[in-house]
Amino acid sequence: MASSRKSASTPRSITPRQCRLILSQQGLLEQVEQMIQAQDKETQITWEYALEFRREDPLLNQLAVNLNLTSEQIDQFFIAASKL
């Protein structure tokens, strides 16, 4: 039940600006940008031009897996990013 309350307080989406700022603050932005550059053109376009990143977004979740982040850490990332 406690995790239901946590997920309810996790924002459903954040802006690309918020995403990049929190990645920068956490020292992950350069690593993520390198990962994006290694992806196909569609992924690069999505990263560059998205208007929002949703919590369930496959791209963000794959990046999180590559960074060894847990689901709880991703939730905390979204919570912190939403305050920027």
C-alpha positions as CSV (number, residue, x, y, z in Angstrom):
1,M,0.0,0.0,0.0
2,A,2.9,2.4,0.8
3,S,4.2,2.0,-2.8
4,S,0.8,3.0,-4.1
5,R,1.1,6.3,-2.3
6,K,4.7,6.8,-3.6
7,S,3.7,6.1,-7.2
8,A,0.7,8.5,-6.9
9,S,3.0,11.3,-5.9
10,T,5.4,10.6,-8.7
11,P,4.8,13.0,-11.6
12,R,3.5,11.3,-14.8
13,S,5.7,13.5,-16.9
14,I,8.6,16.0,-16.8
15,T,9.8,18.5,-19.4
16,P,13.0,17.8,-21.4
17,R,14.5,20.8,-19.6
18,Q,13.7,19.4,-16.2
19,C,15.1,16.0,-17.3
20,R,18.4,17.4,-18.6
21,L,18.8,19.7,-15.5
22,I,18.4,16.8,-13.1
23,L,20.7,14.6,-15.1
24,S,23.3,17.4,-15.1
25,Q,22.9,17.9,-11.3
26,Q,23.3,14.1,-10.8
27,G,26.4,14.0,-13.0
28,L,24.7,11.8,-15.6
29,L,24.0,14.1,-18.5
30,E,27.2,13.5,-20.5
31,Q,26.8,9.7,-20.1
32,V,23.2,9.8,-21.2
33,E,24.0,12.0,-24.2
34,Q,26.7,9.5,-25.2
35,M,24.1,6.7,-25.0
36,I,21.7,8.7,-27.1
37,Q,24.4,9.3,-29.8
38,A,24.9,5.6,-30.1
39,Q,21.2,5.0,-30.8
40,D,19.3,5.1,-34.1
41,K,18.2,8.4,-35.6
42,E,14.6,8.1,-34.4
43,T,15.8,7.8,-30.8
44,Q,18.0,10.8,-31.3
45,I,15.1,12.8,-32.7
46,T,12.9,11.8,-29.8
47,W,15.5,12.8,-27.2
48,E,16.1,16.2,-28.9
49,Y,12.5,17.2,-29.8
50,A,10.2,15.6,-27.2
51,L,7.9,18.0,-25.5
52,E,7.6,15.9,-22.4
53,F,9.1,12.7,-21.0
54,R,6.5,10.4,-19.5
55,R,7.3,8.1,-16.5
56,E,6.5,5.0,-18.6
57,D,8.4,6.2,-21.7
58,P,10.4,3.3,-23.1
59,L,13.4,5.5,-24.0
60,L,13.8,6.8,-20.5
61,N,13.2,3.4,-18.9
62,Q,15.9,1.9,-21.2
63,L,18.3,4.7,-20.3
64,A,17.5,4.0,-16.6
65,V,18.3,0.3,-17.1
66,N,21.6,1.2,-18.8
67,L,22.4,3.4,-15.8
68,N,21.4,0.6,-13.3
69,L,18.7,2.7,-11.7
70,T,15.9,1.0,-9.8
71,S,12.2,1.9,-10.3
72,E,12.2,3.7,-7.0
73,Q,15.3,5.7,-8.1
74,I,13.5,6.7,-11.4
75,D,10.5,7.8,-9.3
76,Q,12.8,9.9,-7.1
77,F,14.4,11.3,-10.3
78,F,10.9,12.4,-11.6
79,I,10.0,13.9,-8.3
80,A,13.2,15.9,-8.1
81,A,13.0,17.0,-11.7
82,S,9.4,18.2,-11.3
83,K,10.6,20.7,-8.8
84,L,13.1,22.4,-11.2
